[in-house]
Amino acid sequence: MMTREQELEAELARLRDLLTSAGRLAEFGRFAAQQIHELRQPLFAIKGLGQLLLEKERVDLEEVLDFARHIVDQSERLAALVSNLRQFTAPVLQNAKRRAEVGPVLVRVTSLLDYRLRKGPTMRTQIAPDVPSLAVLPHALEQILINLIANALDAVASVAAPLIQVRAQIVTADPGFVAIEVADNGSGVAKAVRGRLFETFFTTKGEEHGTGLGLAVSREIARSMGGDLVLPDDVGPWNEAVVTVFRLTLPVLQEL
């Protein structure tokens, strides 16, 4: 027969097990929600590319092949995300080689969002000629930029002359980093919510339009690669007026 102390110890052990299980379940729920959010981006890209093809009266073979390459690429990204979900592990940025060129990745991202950009918003890009290769995974950089530019597209949806600007340059104070900024002339971010913008599941778009995961996931990815993602109070000087700027900083690839 167990003593009172043994009963209490057994009860505490049971509670510890329950708390551990609950923590694991909560973590899995958070991870699953992140993965579901990320699954939407390649799905939207595939759908958008298909819609563009259907809307064209005439298409040439090169264009079809280019679209097909993008669709295959996004399908592979979907497969990787599903694999992560099936393994019930935290998203690990594997692969490969941490080497990405800003220009080609940005071209890819704009191609994938072309179906939205054709609806009216103007997008201008400016990449400084001395921007070096980054020590990051190309798909990870693509994922962050898709989230940031998609958010900017949402922000300018009701603006008369919607404009999105993207620029990349070496950080003057620390040449070991490159800053990639995504700016828009939308309605801006209210001061009351700025401090919560990167919280998991927090969204200003309403439940029917946002999951509250895009910025949280993007910052998590940036930090996992030695960088960061912030919403600065000072937007800095731009060629044309902007209201909101997100600044992504990532480490430069150090050549051996």
Secondary structure, DSSP 8 states (H G I E B T S, - for coil): ---HHHHHHHHHHHHHHHHHHHHHHHHHHHHHHHHHHHHHHHHHHHHHHHHHHHH-S---HHHHHHHHHHHHHHHHHHHHHHHHHHHT------SS---B-HHHHHHHHHHHTHHHHTTS-EEEEEE-TT---BSS-HHHHHHHHHHHHHHHHHHTTT-SS-EEEEEEEE-TT-TTEEEEEEEE-SS---HHHHTTTTSTT--SS-TTT--S-HHHHHHHHHHHTT-EEE--S-----SS--SEEEEEEEEB----
